[in-house]
Amino acid sequence: MTYLKSRPNMFTLALILIFFVPSSIYAQQSDSLNVATAVISKNIADRQPVEPGSSFSVSVGKLFCYSKVTNIQSSTQIYHVWYYGDTERARVALNVNPPDWRTYSSKIIQAHEIGKWHVKIIDDANNMLQDIEFDLTP
């Protein structure tokens, strides 16, 4: 009879491990991600940003958000969320893999989009990792 009483406890423990441990591991992933480098640039060449800056002429036509993420524990996604003022203009999902990963997104710039911009880099749990501000000038 003692054997039968201990079986349900082992089953309960197994369920707890199956359902709760993976979410704990996932939560730790968000805390460990680090954005080592994040810049806005005019281009990307050889997996590196070209002409990074914080102010660009609207005539540039297209800008890139480059980020290097370190301390990645397992494959996941980050997002580059492009904002014109307070209005979200684009959300780009980017895969990142351990241990470090370089990635980028781009945004076509319209002639009338002069002013303050920023790109939020967020993780899969919507935690902000970095916020890069830049201006577009006439």
SVG drawing of the C-alpha trace seen along z (x, -y; Angstrom):
<svg xmlns="http://www.w3.org/2000/svg" viewBox="-2 -70 35 72">
<polyline fill="none" stroke="black" stroke-width="0.4" points="0.0,0.0 2.9,-2.4 4.0,-1.9 0.7,-3.0 0.6,-6.1 4.1,-7.2 3.2,-6.7 0.8,-9.7 3.4,-11.9 6.0,-11.0 3.4,-11.6 2.7,-15.0 6.4,-15.8 6.8,-14.8 3.9,-17.1 5.4,-20.0 8.8,-19.5 7.1,-19.2 5.0,-22.3 6.9,-24.7 10.7,-24.1 10.6,-25.1 8.9,-28.4 11.5,-29.1 14.3,-28.4 12.6,-30.7 12.3,-33.5 16.0,-33.2 16.8,-33.5 15.3,-37.0 17.4,-38.2 20.6,-36.9 20.4,-38.5 22.6,-41.5 22.7,-43.9 26.5,-44.6 26.2,-46.9 23.2,-48.7 23.4,-51.4 21.5,-52.9 23.5,-53.0 23.3,-53.9 24.3,-50.4 25.6,-46.9 28.7,-45.5 30.6,-42.3 28.1,-42.0 29.1,-45.4 27.3,-48.7 28.5,-51.3 28.3,-55.0 26.5,-54.7 25.1,-57.9 22.3,-59.6 21.2,-62.1 20.6,-61.3 19.2,-63.2 15.7,-62.0 17.2,-61.6 19.1,-58.5 16.1,-56.5 16.8,-53.5 18.3,-52.9 19.5,-49.9 19.4,-48.9 22.3,-46.7 22.5,-44.8 25.0,-42.3 23.4,-40.2 25.6,-38.3 25.1,-35.8 22.3,-33.9 21.5,-30.7 19.3,-29.1 17.9,-30.0 15.2,-32.7 14.0,-35.8 14.4,-39.5 12.4,-42.3 13.5,-45.6 10.5,-47.9 10.8,-51.1 9.0,-54.2 8.4,-57.5 7.7,-59.8 5.4,-57.6 3.9,-55.7 5.1,-52.2 6.1,-51.9 7.6,-48.4 8.2,-45.3 10.8,-42.9 11.3,-39.5 15.0,-38.3 16.3,-34.9 19.4,-34.9 21.4,-31.8 24.0,-31.1 26.3,-32.3 26.5,-35.6 24.7,-36.8 24.8,-39.8 21.7,-40.8 20.0,-43.7 16.7,-45.1 16.1,-47.9 13.4,-50.5 12.6,-52.5 12.4,-56.2 9.7,-58.3 10.5,-61.9 7.9,-63.4 9.2,-61.4 11.4,-64.2 11.8,-64.3 12.5,-62.1 12.7,-58.3 13.8,-55.4 14.1,-51.7 13.3,-49.5 15.1,-46.2 12.9,-43.8 13.0,-40.1 10.4,-37.4 8.8,-38.4 8.5,-42.0 11.2,-43.2 13.1,-46.2 16.8,-45.5 17.8,-48.7 16.3,-51.9 18.2,-53.8 17.2,-57.3 18.0,-59.2 16.8,-62.1 15.9,-62.5 16.6,-66.0 15.5,-67.7"/>
</svg>
